């Protein structure tokens, strides 16, 4: 929607919602039912009404699409004319969710769906570049924060944790070195419980020492 003469720029919030599903990093997209860019997939978002703060607007988008509010959310960037139109301003966020907590909207119009980051369809509004930037940010922050807690349940095995890190950075990690590093960082701890996985012996369960952002 174009701004009226003499009005300020259109401001929109956009959210890159990431989850690890079946060992692969996925992003939540919505199928556009109307112009512009009708019938293409795009990141969820909406125009800012100028009343609520921007983070509240991004949280509202998250809750609308996923039913989840208690998750990791961070501002990614602010950019003018993201979709090639002017005047406009996009404020982008990324969010990390544990997929079992998500309940996607069931409406056919603007329907949401998970898509593997490695196999995205054609996207509207140059959203591919935005997703790449979000994934790079998350991968970099794994080195000095505990934000992976946003992608995992309260209790998890080392295998779960290892697969989550590999899914984000998209390259294999040596299991022994990964275990040693994660324990030395002090961001996870054993729960004392176990979980049986197939015919193997029960695997120890771990949890994050904090489910709030911690910088190392």
Residue pairs with C-beta under 8 A, 6 or more apart in sequence:
1 10
1 47
2 10
2 85
3 9
3 10
3 87
8 87
9 80
9 86
9 87
9 88
9 89
10 47
10 85
10 87
10 88
10 89
11 47
11 48
11 50
11 88
11 89
11 90
11 91
12 45
12 46
12 47
12 48
12 82
12 88
12 89
12 90
12 91
13 45
13 46
13 48
13 54
13 57
13 58
13 61
13 90
13 91
13 92
13 93
14 43
14 44
14 45
14 82
14 90
14 91
14 92
14 93
14 127
14 130
15 43
15 44
15 45
15 58
15 61
15 62
15 65
15 73
15 92
15 93
15 94
15 95
16 27
16 43
16 76
16 92
16 93
16 94
16 95
16 130
16 131
16 134
17 27
17 28
17 44
17 62
17 65
17 66
17 94
17 95
17 97
18 25
18 26
18 27
18 28
18 94
18 95
18 96
18 97
18 117
18 134
18 135
18 138
18 151
19 25
19 26
19 28
19 96
19 97
19 98
19 99
19 102
19 114
19 151
20 26
20 99
20 151
20 163
20 164
20 167
20 168
21 99
21 114
23 163
23 166
23 167
24 116
24 117
24 118
24 167
25 116
25 117
25 118
25 135
25 167
25 168
25 170
26 99
26 114
26 115
26 116
26 117
27 43
27 114
27 115
27 117
27 120
27 131
28 43
28 44
28 65
28 66
28 104
28 112
28 113
28 114
28 115
29 41
29 42
29 43
29 44
29 112
29 113
29 114
29 115
29 120
29 121
29 123
29 127
30 41
30 42
30 43
30 44
30 65
30 110
30 111
30 112
30 113
31 39
31 40
31 41
31 110
31 111
31 112
31 113
32 38
32 39
32 40
32 41
32 42
32 110
32 124
33 109
33 110
36 83
36 124
37 124
37 125
40 121
40 122
40 123
40 124
41 113
41 115
41 120
41 121
41 122
41 123
41 124
41 127
42 123
42 124
42 125
42 127
43 123
43 125
43 127
43 130
43 131
44 61
44 64
44 65
44 112
45 61
45 90
46 57
46 61
48 54
48 57
48 91
49 57
52 60
54 75
54 91
55 73
55 75
55 93
58 73
58 91
58 93
58 95
59 69
59 73
62 68
62 69
62 71
62 73
62 95
63 69
64 105
65 104
65 105
65 112
66 97
66 101
66 102
66 103
66 104
66 112
67 101
67 102
67 103
67 104
68 97
68 101
68 102
68 103
71 95
71 96
71 97
71 98
71 150
72 95
72 96
72 147
72 149
72 150
72 213
73 93
73 94
73 95
74 93
74 94
74 95
74 137
74 147
75 91
75 92
75 93
76 92
76 93
76 94
76 130
76 133
76 134
76 137
77 91
77 92
77 133
78 89
78 90
78 91
78 92
79 89
79 90
79 92
80 86
80 87
80 88
80 89
80 90
81 87
81 88
82 88
82 90
82 92
82 125
82 126
82 130
83 90
83 124
83 125
83 126
84 125
84 126
92 130
92 134
94 134
94 137
94 138
95 150
96 138
96 147
96 148
96 150
96 151
97 150
97 151
98 150
98 151
98 152
98 153
99 114
100 153
104 112
104 113
105 111
105 112
115 121
117 131
117 135
118 170
120 128
120 131
123 131
135 168
138 147
138 168
139 168
139 169
141 147
142 148
142 165
142 168
142 169
144 215
144 216
145 213
145 214
145 215
145 216
146 185
146 187
146 208
146 209
146 210
146 213
146 214
146 216
147 213
148 161
148 164
148 165
148 168
148 208
149 208
149 210
149 211
151 164
151 168
152 160
152 161
152 164
152 208
154 207
154 211
155 191
155 193
155 195
155 205
155 206
155 207
156 205
156 206
156 207
157 195
157 197
157 203
157 204
157 205
157 206
158 179
158 182
158 203
158 204
158 206
159 197
159 203
161 182
161 188
161 206
162 173
162 175
162 178
162 179
165 173
165 178
166 172
166 173
182 188
185 216
186 209
187 208
187 209
187 210
187 214
187 216
188 206
188 207
188 208
188 209
189 206
189 207
189 209
190 204
190 205
190 206
191 205
191 206
191 207
192 205
193 204
193 205
194 202
194 203
194 204
194 205
195 202
195 203
195 205
196 202
196 203
197 203
